[in-house]
Amino acid sequence: LVEQGKEGERKEEEGVKAPPEFQAPPTVIMFPRQWEMSSKGLRRQKRDWVIPPINVPENSRGPFPQMLVSIRSDQDRNISIRYSITGVGADQPPNEVFSIDPVAGKMFVTKPLDRERRSSYHLRAHAVNMNGERVESPIDLYIYVIDMNDNRPEFKNQVYNGSVDEGSKPGTFVMHLAAFDNDDNTTANGMVRYRILSQTPHSPIPNMFTINSETGDIVTVAAGLDREKVSQYSIIVQATDMEGNLNFGLSNTATAIISVTDINDNPPELTSRTFSGEVPENRVNVVVANLTVIDRDQPHSPNWNAVYRIISGDPIGHFTIITDQHTNDGMVTVVKPVDFEQNRAFMLTVVVNNQAPLASGIQSSLQSTSGVTISVVDINEPPYFPTNPKSIRFEEGVPAGTSLTTFSASDPDRFMQQSIRYSKLADPADWLSINNTNGQIITTATLDRESIYVKNNIYEATFLAVDNGSPMASGTGTLQIYLIDVNDNAPSLLPRESQICERINRNAGINITAADTDTDPNVGPFVFELPTFPASIRRNWTVSRLNGDYARLSLRTQYLEPGVYEVPVIVTDSGNPPLSNRSIIKVKVCPCDENGDCTLVGAVAAAGLGTGAIIAILVCIIILLSMVLVFVLWMKRREKERQTKQLLIDPEDDVRDNILKYDEEGGGEEDQDYDLSQLQQPDSLEHIISKPPGVRRVDERPIIPESQYPIRPVVPHPGDIGDFINEGLRAADNDPTAPPYDSLLVFDYEGSGSTVGSVSSLNSSSTGDQDYDYLNDWGPRFKKLADMYGGGDDE
């Protein structure tokens, strides 16, 4: 029965359901007992068998729960026992994968197992009595999930890229592919084997590559890889488990892209045996010929890029060949100017190679070498001065009309009959002229080395030479004249002004020197001396020599009155013949302090001002400052008064008709009952126009047409200004609408009970004989008054 049970388990693992007679009965697992009680005490029992692991196939179809084993304790005959299991899959996640009947002790699996998730389980079985007391020691149960072939091999990538050099020998490693199977790799379920299904293209043969069935390494199996024919292969690789058994195994595929890399197995070849071009003489950086080449290697790679070399025909190196990076052509370029008079043509031999050396066993092509013929085109070259710049030496002072030299140019065009004419291009001092046919240089003025145009004893002039070619060409030349110094400038004395103390001092004195525009040997050492006339010079002053270039001028007397003295000094240079110069030094003699410096008063006194003049100047300055201060104070006071004064005149003296507001001091009831609106300026004239004819108030505008004033012309004539003013005056006098309006004054009722009598009771003090007709001459404003007093006869 044991053998039959094992056979049934084997067939179930292979997926074949065993017949009932071969199915193993459930295994009964007994709790081990190591000690038992006897009349002689504890006695060790015989060792139990080791509990074998429980194997459960994955992906079982059930039915579930499916019984695995039965657990029993030999004490269940005497007492009631309860069974339980603990561990991962029972009471720990994942929970309830396994269960046990607590009474019968039968253990079940409740769901299909997946070996790829968990390949084994470790549980512990427990037996307790009804009181929960342990009656048996826990036993360990090991459950192994038996693998089934339920996973296909998987490639990490669907496309793999590899490369191999063209011309590789058979057996050359290309690339590696690997597939992974999640099944148990110790069984056939996880053992993967590889094979190539197809190759595209089939050139030169269908089976250029093979793959190691176990490692997945792809290698070449045949020669003939040529990138120029086939640059890429596509291979379909199949991976199958079950050790490659196509009937039972599961498979998957991936694509291997194999690029054939280029090697330099094709030498470059020039497209022609000879090339030609031409170049103008004296031109550089000009492309004179273009060389074309063919190379079947991979473009823009070191195996394709061409390198050109000139191996003969150009010993001096007039030409170079530059490779065009895009077309791979060779551009023959002039880097040194060529001369038609020396070489009319060049015969070059050019060879072309690649940047990378040729592959082993590849020979250079005969077409890698060609000849290049370069013709030189003659052009009109400018004349040139053989010696440029040209230097000559002359003493300064050369008179005008002296011939200095002949500065002639040469024409490089020996095969052209041309003439050259000369002209002056730059002559800063305008000292020279040039013969326009032979280039003879003649002075037009005296050459002076001390001129500002002479730098470092050299005078430069530039001349132009022009030929009569077509087109005309010109060249320039520089003439440098080195002027030798002669003693033609007398020295001058420095400084021109100084000061000295009025009393003789041992260290007092003025250091003097001389300036000479000449150069050695026509300058120092200098000789300083005082003239013999006038005699007061040598009586008051003395000159002592310090060295060849300096001397000291000092007082001879113990005291000299302050002032400004002009002291003549004669200075002589060392030229041949020597030149002398009488120079004047203005010396200020002044009183000095204890440090030997002139005081301020002393300096002023030395300038020729006495004490009285100095005091007068100081007094004038003080008076001027006082006047400025008084003026500033007066302006500030006036500004303050202007800000505090509100009116130009005193309000008490203001006789203009104004309504003055006074403080209210009270009054009777009748005095307080009045209407102020009658005293206000009306906003419109409607109420005036609507009034009946009668007496109007002074602030009412008369209802009559306004007078027309004369219009002043835009640009009046000066003679018309008087007439215009008179016309405007007459119009204003006769205008009754102009304010103030002439009308009777109407006063409002101011209350009764006034102690003042009636104004009408007053009589005029005039005699009645007075003539008021002159009021008519005062204008329309006095017309009413004239009617009242001048019309007595009508009354």
C-alpha positions in Angstrom: 0.0 0.0 0.0 2.9 2.4 0.7 4.3 1.8 -2.7 0.9 2.3 -4.3 0.5 5.6 -2.5 3.9 6.9 -3.7 3.0 5.9 -7.2 -0.3 7.8 -7.0 1.5 11.0 -5.7 4.0 10.8 -8.6 1.2 10.6 -11.1 -0.6 13.5 -9.5 2.6 15.6 -9.7 2.7 14.9 -13.5 -0.8 16.1 -13.8 -2.3 12.7 -14.3 -5.0 11.7 -11.9 -4.2 8.4 -10.3 -6.9 5.7 -10.2 -8.5 5.1 -6.8 -6.5 2.0 -6.1 -3.3 4.0 -6.5 -4.3 7.0 -4.4 -2.4 7.0 -1.1 -4.6 7.0 2.0 -4.3 10.1 4.2 -1.2 10.0 6.4 -1.7 9.7 10.1 0.8 11.6 12.2 1.1 10.6 15.8 2.6 12.8 18.5 5.9 11.3 19.6 6.4 10.0 23.1 9.9 9.7 24.6 9.2 8.7 28.2 6.5 6.5 30.0 5.8 5.6 33.5 6.3 1.9 34.8 6.5 0.1 38.0 10.3 0.6 37.8 10.0 4.4 37.3 10.6 6.4 34.1 11.6 4.3 31.1 12.9 5.7 27.8 10.9 4.5 24.8 12.2 3.6 21.4 12.9 6.7 19.1 10.0 7.6 16.7 10.3 8.1 13.0 11.1 11.5 11.8 7.9 13.2 10.5 8.3 13.5 6.7 7.5 16.8 4.9 4.0 17.2 3.3 4.1 17.8 -0.4 1.2 19.8 -1.9 1.1 20.5 -5.7 0.5 24.1 -6.7 -2.5 25.2 -8.7 -4.6 22.2 -7.5 -8.2 22.3 -8.7 -9.7 20.9 -5.5 -12.3 20.3 -4.3 -11.5 22.4 -1.3 -10.9 22.1 1.5 -8.7 19.2 0.6 -7.4 16.9 3.3 -3.7 16.6 3.7 -2.9 14.6 6.9 -4.5 13.4 10.1 -2.9 14.2 13.5 -3.6 12.0 16.5 -2.5 11.6 20.0 -2.5 8.1 21.6 -4.2 9.7 24.6 -7.4 10.3 22.8 -8.5 6.9 23.9 -8.7 8.1 27.5 -9.5 11.8 27.3 -11.1 14.2 24.9 -8.4 16.1 23.0 -8.6 19.3 20.9 -6.2 19.8 18.0 -4.9 23.1 16.5 -2.2 24.4 14.2 -0.2 27.7 14.3 2.2 29.4 12.0 2.3 31.3 8.6 -0.7 30.1 6.6 -2.7 29.2 9.7 -3.0 31.9 12.3 -0.5 34.3 10.6 -0.7 36.0 7.2 -1.6 34.7 4.9 -4.3 33.4 7.2 -6.6 30.4 6.8 -4.6 28.7 4.0 -4.5 25.6 6.2 -7.1 24.5 8.7 -7.6 21.5 11.1 -10.6 19.7 12.5 -10.1 20.3 16.3 -11.8 17.0 17.2 -10.8 14.6 14.5 -7.4 16.2 13.9 -7.7 16.3 10.2 -5.7 19.1 8.5 -6.9 20.6 5.2 -5.7 23.1 2.6 -8.4 25.6 1.8 -7.3 27.1 -1.5 -4.9 26.5 -4.4 -1.2 27.2 -3.6 1.2 29.2 -5.8 4.9 28.1 -5.5 6.1 31.4 -7.1 4.5 33.3 -4.2 5.5 30.9 -1.4 7.3 27.7 -1.9 7.0 26.2 1.7 5.1 26.6 5.0 6.2 25.8 8.5 3.4 24.9 10.9 3.2 23.6 14.5 0.5 21.1 15.6 -0.8 21.3 19.2 -3.0 18.9 21.4 -4.7 20.1 24.6 -7.4 18.7 26.8 -10.8 20.2 27.4 -9.3 22.4 30.0 -6.8 23.8 27.6 -3.9 22.0 29.2 -1.3 20.7 26.9 -1.2 16.9 26.7 1.4 16.6 24.0 4.4 18.5 23.0 4.0 20.5 19.7 5.2 18.9 16.6 6.6 20.7 13.5 4.9 20.2 10.1 6.8 21.2 6.9 4.6 21.7 3.9 6.4 22.0 0.5 4.5 23.3 -2.6 5.3 21.1 -5.6 6.2 23.2 -8.7 4.0 23.0 -11.8 5.1 24.3 -15.2 2.8 27.3 -15.2 5.2 30.2 -16.2 6.7 30.9 -19.6 10.3 32.1 -20.0 10.4 35.9 -20.1 13.0 38.1 -21.8 13.9 41.3 -20.0 13.7 43.2 -23.4 11.8 42.5 -26.5 14.6 43.9 -28.7 18.3 43.4 -28.0 21.1 45.3 -29.9 24.5 43.9 -30.7 27.3 44.4 -33.2 30.0 42.6 -34.9 32.8 43.8 -37.1 32.5 43.1 -40.8 34.9 40.3 -42.0 34.8 38.6 -38.6 35.9 35.0 -38.5 33.5 32.2 -37.5 33.1 31.7 -33.8 33.3 35.5 -33.1 31.1 36.4 -30.1 28.3 38.8 -31.0 26.0 39.3 -28.1 24.2 37.6 -25.2 20.5 37.0 -24.6 18.9 35.7 -21.4 15.4 34.7 -20.4 14.1 34.1 -16.9 11.5 31.4 -15.8 9.8 31.8 -12.5 9.3 28.1 -12.2 11.7 25.9 -10.1 15.0 26.0 -12.0 16.0 22.8 -10.3 13.4 21.0 -12.3 12.7 20.8 -15.9 9.9 23.4 -15.4 12.5 26.2 -15.0 15.3 24.9 -17.3 15.3 27.2 -20.4 16.9 26.4 -23.8 17.5 28.8 -26.7 17.3 28.5 -30.4 17.3 30.8 -33.5 14.0 30.7 -35.4 14.9 33.0 -38.3 17.5 35.4 -39.8 16.8 38.4 -41.9 18.3 38.9 -44.5 19.6 35.5 -45.7 22.7 37.0 -47.3 25.2 35.6 -47.8 23.7 32.5 -46.2 20.6 32.0 -44.1 22.5 30.8 -41.0 25.2 33.3 -40.4 24.8 33.1 -36.6 24.1 30.4 -34.0 23.2 30.6 -30.3 24.3 28.5 -27.4 21.1 26.7 -26.3 22.0 26.9 -22.6 23.9 30.3 -22.2 22.2 32.3 -24.9 25.5 33.5 -26.4 25.2 34.4 -30.2 28.3 33.8 -32.3 29.1 33.8 -36.0 29.2 30.5 -37.8 30.3 31.6 -41.2 32.5 34.1 -42.9 31.4 36.8 -45.3 30.1 39.7 -43.2 30.3 42.8 -45.3 28.9 46.1 -44.1 28.9 47.5 -47.6 26.4 44.7 -48.6 24.5 44.0 -45.5 24.8 46.5 -42.6 22.2 44.9 -40.2 20.7 41.5 -39.4 17.5 40.8 -37.5 17.3 37.4 -35.6 14.3 35.9 -33.9 15.4 33.9 -30.8 13.1 31.5 -29.0 13.4 30.5 -25.3 11.6 27.2 -24.2 11.4 25.7 -20.7 11.2 21.9 -20.0 14.7 21.8 -21.2 13.6 22.9 -24.7 10.9 20.2 -25.1 8.6 21.8 -27.6 5.8 19.3 -26.9 5.5 20.1 -23.1 7.5 23.3 -22.6 6.3 26.9 -22.7 8.1 29.3 -25.1 8.7 33.0 -25.7 10.6 35.0 -28.3 12.7 38.1 -28.6 14.4 40.0 -31.5 18.2 40.5 -31.7 19.3 43.4 -34.0 22.9 42.8 -35.0 24.7 45.7 -36.6 27.7 45.0 -38.8 30.3 47.7 -37.8 32.6 49.1 -40.4 36.3 48.5 -40.7 38.6 50.3 -43.1 38.5 47.7 -45.8 38.0 50.1 -48.7 40.8 52.5 -49.5 39.9 56.0 -50.8 40.1 56.4 -54.6 40.5 59.7 -56.5 38.0 60.1 -59.3 40.6 61.3 -61.8 44.2 60.6 -62.5 44.9 64.4 -63.1 43.4 67.6 -61.8 44.1 71.2 -62.8 43.6 74.8 -61.5 45.0 78.3 -61.7 45.9 80.9 -59.1 46.6 84.7 -59.4 50.1 85.6 -58.2 50.4 87.1 -54.8 47.1 85.8 -53.6 46.7 83.6 -50.5 43.9 81.6 -48.9 42.4 80.9 -52.4 41.1 77.5 -53.4 42.7 76.8 -56.8 41.6 73.1 -57.4 39.0 70.7 -56.0 39.9 67.0 -55.7 37.1 64.4 -55.5 37.4 61.0 -53.9 35.2 57.8 -53.5 35.2 55.7 -50.4 32.7 52.9 -49.7 33.3 52.8 -46.0 30.8 54.3 -43.5 30.5 58.1 -44.2 31.8 60.6 -41.7 33.8 58.0 -39.9 37.6 57.7 -39.5 37.4 54.9 -42.1 35.8 57.3 -44.6 37.4 60.7 -43.8 40.1 61.5 -46.4 43.5 63.0 -45.6 45.4 64.5 -48.5 49.1 65.1 -48.8 51.3 66.7 -51.4 54.3 64.4 -51.8 56.1 66.3 -54.6 56.1 69.5 -56.7 55.9 72.0 -53.9 59.2 72.1 -52.0 58.6 75.6 -50.5 55.1 74.8 -49.3 53.0 77.3 -51.3 50.0 75.0 -51.2 48.0 72.8 -48.7 45.0 70.6 -49.2 42.0 71.0 -46.8 39.4 68.3 -46.5 35.8 69.3 -46.8 34.0 67.8 -43.8 30.8 67.2 -45.7 31.8 66.1 -49.1 35.2 64.6 -48.3 36.7 66.6 -51.3 40.2 68.0 -51.1 40.5 71.8 -51.6 43.9 72.8 -52.9 44.6 76.1 -51.2 47.4 78.7 -51.5 49.0 79.5 -48.2 52.1 81.3 -49.5 51.9 83.8 -52.4 53.3 82.6 -55.7 55.3 84.8 -58.2 54.6 84.5 -61.9 58.1 85.8 -62.6 59.6 82.9 -60.7 57.2 80.0 -61.3 54.6 80.0 -64.1 53.1 76.6 -63.1 53.3 73.9 -60.5 53.1 70.2 -61.0 51.9 68.6 -57.7 51.6 64.9 -56.8 48.8 64.2 -54.3 48.1 61.0 -52.3 45.0 60.4 -50.3 44.5 58.2 -47.2 42.0 57.7 -44.4 42.2 58.9 -40.9 42.2 55.3 -39.7 44.7 52.8 -41.1 43.6 50.2 -43.5 42.4 46.9 -42.1 44.8 44.0 -41.9 45.4 42.4 -45.3 43.9 45.4 -47.3 46.2 47.0 -49.8 46.2 50.7 -51.0 44.6 51.4 -54.3 46.5 52.6 -57.3 43.9 55.4 -57.6 44.9 56.9 -54.3 47.5 59.0 -56.1 46.9 61.8 -58.7 48.7 64.7 -60.4 47.5 68.3 -60.0 48.6 71.1 -62.4 48.4 74.7 -61.0 48.9 77.5 -63.5 50.0 80.9 -62.1 48.2 84.0 -63.6 50.3 87.1 -64.0 48.8 90.3 -62.6 50.1 93.9 -62.3 52.1 94.0 -59.1 52.8 97.3 -57.3 56.3 98.8 -57.3 58.3 98.3 -54.2 61.2 100.1 -52.6 64.2 97.7 -52.2 65.2 99.4 -48.9 62.2 100.2 -46.9 62.6 102.1 -44.7 65.7 103.9 -46.0 67.9 105.6 -43.5 70.3 108.5 -44.2 72.3 110.8 -41.9 72.7 114.6 -42.2 73.6 117.5 -39.9 70.8 119.8 -39.0 70.7 123.1 -40.6 71.0 121.7 -44.2 69.8 124.6 -46.4 67.0 124.4 -48.9 67.8 123.0 -52.3 70.2 120.3 -51.0 70.0 116.9 -52.6 69.8 114.3 -49.9 69.5 110.9 -51.8 67.7 109.1 -54.5 64.7 107.0 -53.3 63.7 104.9 -56.2 61.4 101.8 -56.5 61.5 98.7 -58.5 58.8 97.0 -60.6 58.5 93.3 -60.0 56.7 92.8 -63.4 59.8 92.1 -65.4 57.8 90.9 -68.4 55.8 94.2 -68.6 57.3 97.4 -69.9 56.0 99.9 -67.4 57.2 103.3 -66.0 57.1 104.5 -62.4 56.2 108.0 -61.1 56.9 109.3 -57.6 55.0 111.6 -55.4 55.1 112.8 -51.8 52.6 111.0 -49.5 53.5 112.3 -46.0 56.0 115.2 -45.1 54.9 116.6 -41.7 57.2 119.6 -41.7 57.1 120.1 -45.6 60.9 120.0 -45.8 61.3 117.7 -48.8 60.4 117.3 -52.4 60.9 114.3 -54.8 61.6 114.1 -58.5 58.5 112.4 -60.0 60.6 110.4 -62.5 63.8 109.4 -60.8 63.0 109.7 -57.1 65.6 112.3 -56.2 65.0 113.8 -52.7 65.7 117.6 -52.4 65.2 119.8 -49.3 62.8 122.7 -49.6 63.5 124.2 -46.1 66.2 124.1 -43.5 66.3 120.9 -41.5 66.0 121.6 -37.7 66.6 118.8 -35.2 64.8 120.7 -32.5 61.5 120.7 -34.6 58.4 119.1 -33.0 58.3 116.8 -36.0 61.6 115.2 -35.2 61.4 112.2 -32.8 64.5 110.8 -31.3 66.6 112.8 -33.8 64.8 111.1 -36.7 62.6 112.8 -39.3 60.3 110.5 -41.3 58.7 111.1 -44.7 56.6 108.7 -46.8 56.7 108.6 -50.6 54.4 106.9 -53.2 55.5 105.0 -56.3 52.8 104.4 -59.0 53.2 102.4 -62.2 51.2 102.8 -65.4 49.9 99.3 -65.6 46.3 98.2 -65.9 45.0 98.6 -63.3 47.6 100.9 -61.9 49.4 99.7 -58.8 51.2 101.7 -56.1 53.7 101.1 -53.3 54.9 103.2 -50.5 58.4 103.8 -49.0 59.6 105.5 -45.8 62.7 107.7 -45.7 64.3 108.2 -42.3 66.7 111.2 -41.9 68.9 111.0 -38.8 69.7 114.7 -38.0 73.1 115.2 -36.3 72.9 118.0 -33.7 74.9 121.2 -34.1 75.2 123.9 -31.5 72.6 126.3 -32.8 70.6 126.9 -29.7 71.8 129.1 -26.7 70.9 127.8 -23.2 68.2 129.5 -21.2 68.2 130.0 -17.4 65.8 128.3 -15.0 63.9 129.3 -12.9 62.7 132.6 -14.2 61.3 133.8 -10.8 62.2 133.1 -7.2 62.5 134.8 -3.8 65.1 135.3 -1.1 65.4 136.7 2.4 66.4 140.4 2.8 69.2 139.5 5.1 72.1 137.3 4.2 72.0 133.8 5.4 74.6 131.1 5.1 72.1 128.6 3.6 70.1 131.2 1.7 70.3 131.3 -2.0 68.6 130.4 -5.3 69.6 127.3 -7.2 69.7 127.9 -10.9 70.3 125.8 -13.9 70.1 126.0 -17.7 67.9 124.4 -20.4 69.3 123.7 -23.8 67.4 122.1 -26.7 70.6 120.8 -28.2 72.1 117.5 -27.2 75.6 116.3 -26.1 78.2 117.6 -26.5 76.5 121.0 -27.2 74.9 121.3 -23.7 76.5 121.3 -20.3 78.6 121.8 -18.3 77.4 125.4 -18.3 79.2 128.5 -17.1 77.1 131.0 -15.0 78.3 134.6 -14.4 77.0 138.0 -13.6 77.4 140.9 -16.1 79.8 143.7 -15.3 77.2 146.3 -16.1 75.4 147.7 -14.2 77.8 147.6 -11.3 75.0 147.2 -8.7 74.5 143.7 -9.9 77.8 142.4 -8.8 77.7 144.6 -5.8 74.5 143.1 -4.4 74.6 139.6 -5.9 77.0 136.8 -6.4 76.9 133.4 -8.3 78.7 130.3 -7.1 79.0 127.2 -9.2 77.7 123.9 -7.6 78.4 121.5 -10.5 78.5 121.5 -14.3 74.7 122.1 -14.6 73.8 124.0 -11.4 74.9 127.3 -9.7 73.6 129.3 -6.7 72.6 132.9 -6.8 72.8 134.6 -3.4 73.1 138.1 -1.8 76.5 139.6 -1.5 75.5 142.3 1.0 74.3 141.8 4.6 70.9 143.4 3.9 68.9 144.3 0.8 65.7 146.3 0.9 62.6 144.2 0.2 61.3 144.4 -3.3 61.4 142.8 -6.7 64.8 142.8 -8.4 65.6 141.8 -12.0 69.0 140.0 -11.8 70.7 139.3 -15.2 72.7 136.1 -15.5 74.9 135.1 -18.4 74.9 131.3 -19.1 77.2 129.7 -21.6 77.1 126.1 -23.0 80.0 123.7 -23.9 79.3 123.6 -27.7 81.9 124.3 -30.4 81.7 127.2 -30.7 80.0 127.8 -27.4 76.8 129.9 -27.3 75.8 132.3 -24.5 72.5 133.8 -23.4 71.7 136.7 -21.0 68.7 135.7 -18.9 66.8 137.7 -16.3 65.7 136.2 -13.0 63.0 138.1 -11.1 63.9 137.8 -7.4 61.6 138.9 -4.6 63.5 140.0 -1.6 61.3 139.8 1.5 61.5 139.6 5.3 61.6 136.1 6.6 60.6 134.3 9.7 62.9 132.0 11.8 62.4 129.2 9.4 63.7 131.3 6.5 60.2 131.6 4.8 58.8 134.9 3.6 56.1 136.4 5.9 52.8 137.5 4.5 53.5 141.2 5.2 56.9 140.7 3.8 55.6 139.2 0.6 53.2 142.1 0.1 56.0 144.5 0.9 58.2 142.7 -1.6 55.5 143.3 -4.2 56.1 147.1 -3.8 53.4 148.2 -1.3 54.2 150.3 1.8 52.7 150.0 5.3 50.2 152.9 4.6 48.9 151.3 1.5 48.4 148.0 3.2 46.4 149.7 6.0 44.3 151.5 3.5 43.5 148.3 1.7 42.4 146.6 4.9 40.2 149.6 5.9 38.5 149.5 2.5 37.8 145.8 2.9 36.2 146.3 6.3 34.0 149.2 5.1 32.9 147.1 2.1 32.0 144.2 4.4 30.0 146.5 6.8 28.0 147.9 3.9 27.1 144.5 2.7 26.0 143.5 6.2 23.8 146.6 6.6 22.2 146.1 3.2 21.4 142.5 4.1 19.8 143.5 7.5 17.7 146.3 5.8 16.4 143.8 3.2 15.4 141.3 5.9 13.6 144.0 7.9 11.8 145.2 4.8 10.7 141.7 4.0 9.4 141.3 7.5 7.4 144.5 7.4 5.9 143.5 4.0 4.7 140.2 5.5 3.1 141.8 8.6 1.4 144.8 6.9 -2.0 143.8 5.5 -3.0 147.0 3.6 -1.1 149.6 1.8 -2.9 152.3 3.7 -4.4 152.6 7.2 -8.0 151.3 7.3 -9.0 154.5 9.1 -7.9 156.6 6.1 -9.7 154.4 3.6 -12.6 156.4 2.3 -13.8 153.9 -0.2 -17.5 152.8 0.1 -17.2 149.5 1.8 -19.7 147.7 4.1 -18.0 147.4 7.4 -19.1 144.8 9.9 -19.2 145.9 13.5 -19.7 143.9 16.6 -23.4 143.8 17.6 -23.9 145.7 20.9 -27.7 145.1 21.3 -30.6 147.5 20.7 -34.4 147.8 20.8 -36.8 145.4 19.3 -37.6 147.8 16.4 -33.9 148.1 15.6 -33.5 144.4 15.2 -36.3 144.0 12.8 -34.7 144.8 9.4 -34.0 143.0 6.1 -30.4 142.9 5.0 -31.2 141.4 1.6 -31.9 144.8 0.3 -28.2 145.7 0.7 -26.9 142.6 -1.2 -25.9 142.6 -4.8 -28.6 140.9 -6.9 -27.7 137.6 -8.7 -29.9 138.5 -11.7 -31.8 141.5 -13.2 -35.2 139.8 -13.6 -36.6 141.4 -10.4 -35.4 144.7 -11.5 -36.8 144.5 -15.0 -40.2 143.4 -13.5 -40.4 146.4 -11.2 -42.7 149.3 -12.2 -41.1 152.5 -13.4 -39.9 154.6 -10.5 -36.9 155.2 -8.3 -34.3 152.4 -8.3 -31.5 151.6 -5.9 -27.8 152.4 -6.4 -26.9 148.8 -6.9 -29.3 148.2 -9.7 -28.0 148.3 -13.2 -29.9 150.8 -15.4 -32.1 149.2 -18.0 -30.7 150.9 -21.1 -28.5 149.6 -23.9 -24.8 149.6 -23.1 -22.5 152.0 -24.9 -20.2 150.8 -27.6 -16.5 151.3 -26.9 -14.0 151.7 -29.7 -12.0 148.6 -30.8 -8.3 149.0 -30.7 -6.6 147.9 -33.9 -4.3 144.8 -33.7 -1.2 146.8 -34.8 -1.9 150.4 -33.9 0.0 153.2 -35.4 1.9 155.2 -32.7 0.1 158.4 -33.8 -3.3 156.8 -33.2 -2.7 155.9 -29.5 -3.7 159.3 -28.2 -6.9 159.3 -30.3 -7.8 155.9 -29.1 -7.4 156.9 -25.4 -9.5 160.0 -25.8 -12.3 158.0 -27.6 -12.3 155.4 -24.8 -12.5 158.2 -22.1 -15.5 159.9 -23.8 -17.3 156.6 -24.1 -16.8 155.8 -20.5 -18.0 159.2 -19.3 -21.2 159.0 -21.3 -22.0 155.4 -20.4 -24.8 155.4 -17.7 -24.4 151.7 -17.3 -20.9 151.8 -16.0 -20.6 151.5 -12.2 -21.3 153.2 -9.9 -24.8 153.5 -11.2 -26.2 157.1 -10.9 -29.7 156.8 -9.2 -31.5 158.0 -6.2 -30.5 156.3 -3.0 -33.3 154.4 -1.2 -32.8 153.8 2.5 -34.8 151.2 4.4 -36.8 152.1 7.5 -34.6 152.1 10.5 -37.2 152.4 13.3 -39.0 155.2 15.0 -38.3 157.4 18.0 -35.0 158.8 16.8 -33.8 161.8 18.7 -32.2 163.2 15.5 -34.3 165.6 13.6 -35.3 165.3 9.9 -32.7 165.8 7.4 -35.2 167.7 5.2 -35.2 170.4 7.8 -31.7 171.4 6.9 -31.3 174.2 4.5 -28.3 174.9 2.3 -26.1 177.7 3.5 -25.6 178.9 0.0 -26.9 182.3 -1.0 -28.7 181.0 -4.0 -26.6 183.1 -6.2 -24.1 180.4 -6.7 -23.8 179.0 -10.2 -23.8 175.2 -10.4 -23.8 174.9 -14.2 -20.1 173.8 -14.0 -21.4 170.4 -12.8 -22.5 169.7 -16.4 -18.9 169.7 -17.4 -18.0 167.0 -14.9 -19.5 164.1 -17.0 -22.6 161.9 -16.7 -21.8 160.9 -13.1 -22.7 164.4 -11.9 -25.6 164.9 -14.3 -28.2 164.3 -11.6 -26.5 166.8 -9.2 -26.4 169.3 -12.0 -30.1 168.9 -12.8 -30.9 169.3 -9.1 -28.9 172.5 -8.4 -28.7 174.0 -11.9 -32.4 173.8 -12.7 -33.8 176.3 -10.1 -35.8 178.3 -12.6 -37.8 175.3 -13.6 -38.9 174.7 -10.0 
